[in-house]
Amino acid sequence: MSDQTSDQHRIDLAPGDEREGGVGLRVLGYVTGLGLALLLTATSFFVAGTDLVWQPSIPVAIIVLAIAQMGVHLVFFLHLTTGPDNTNNVMALAFGVLIVFLVIGGSLWIMANLNQNMMPMDQIMQMQR
């Protein structure tokens, strides 16, 4: 039974989260993550500054590359996996994402409501004279 648990734990390790290996294996995981992060960053700058990509697709490509970079950071540097020992980390991350979406969504909602209820600009200018 312990062999099966050990095998399951070994399968569920994130890249860069090799606990059995020495320092060299851990450094290799961090260097791999750094290489992928740099590659994604360089690709984002290349996509933004070139004419080789269809212009209307540039924002979508940058968003996709940003999400991929977030994934690289979560896996290689924060070592988030689906293992049972990472449940609290995943829940904390989900709660942080929820708070960010609530703040951004609430701000957009408030600004839209203010814009809708605000007096037209020409009337504001006439009141100031």
Secondary structure, 3 states (H helix, E strand, C coil): CHHHHHHHHHHCCCCCCCCCCCHHHHHHHHHHHHHHHHHHHHHHHHHHHCCCCCHHHHHHHHHHHHHHHHHHHHHHHCCCCCCHHHHHHHHHHHHHHHHHHHHHHHHHHHHHHHHHHCCCHHHHHHHHC
